[in-house]
Amino acid sequence: MNEIFSAMKECAAEAARVARGVGADQLSMPTPCTEFDLRALVNHWVLHSSYGLECRALRRSIPEELRDRDFTTDPEWAEAYAAQLDRAVHAWTDPGVWEGEIDLSGTSTPAPVVATMLLPELALHGWDVAVATGQKFRMSAASAATLQQIIDSGAQRYRAYDMFAQAVAWTDGTDPFLRVVAASGRNPHWASSIRT
């Protein structure tokens, strides 16, 4: 649990940094998620990785009015996203949140399992947004290892729901997070150049 929360905190901070690096002129660009252009991906990312993260902790449904909102129409959307991420992570600081079960699409699921499902949403879509905009999603080796364990144990379930494609072969160990990216079915070489 401590490892999951630590990775959540780190990924949220990195997601906020990446969001601030997205230019308004980039929102029509393609992304590694072929069904989404950048605007659609950002809206999905903001909804599920910040509002969804908080609502799951509080045992609430995501408000209906947020589901079809285009967050990117607000010129300050990245700052609003960063503030919402702070609220979401704070909600998981309560030890009681990690106890009991959370309703997940009509299925009662242990709270720690829900957290492990939300973490890849935050990190992997953060990577998608980063590479689509010429950035890099940075992660410590410890958080990458936590994510790798989550992906390895849940990949079959994620693929059954079409959340992941088949794993991509990846042997370069210089960035442990890219092994996570490849395990999720993403191509770490998707972008030819990355701004550091």
NORWOSUL-V703980 format. One line per field, one symbol per residue. psi: psi as a letter, one per 40 degrees, with the letter a starting at -180 (. if undefined). burial: # if it has 9 or more other ideal C-beta (glycine too) atoms within 8 Angstrom, else .. A space follows every 50 residues. Layout:
psi: ???
burial: ???
This chain:
psi: dddddddddddddddddddeehideeeeiiidgdehiddddddddddded dddddddefiihhdeddehgdeehdfdddddddddddddddeehdddeia ihhgfehhhhddddddddddddddddddddddefihhiiidddddddddd dddeddddddefdiaiihhhehedhddddddddeeiheedhdhhh.
burial: ...#############.#####...##.#.##...############### #######....#...#....##....##.###.######.##....##.. .###....#.##.####################.#.#.#..#######.# #..##..##....#..##.#.....###########.#........
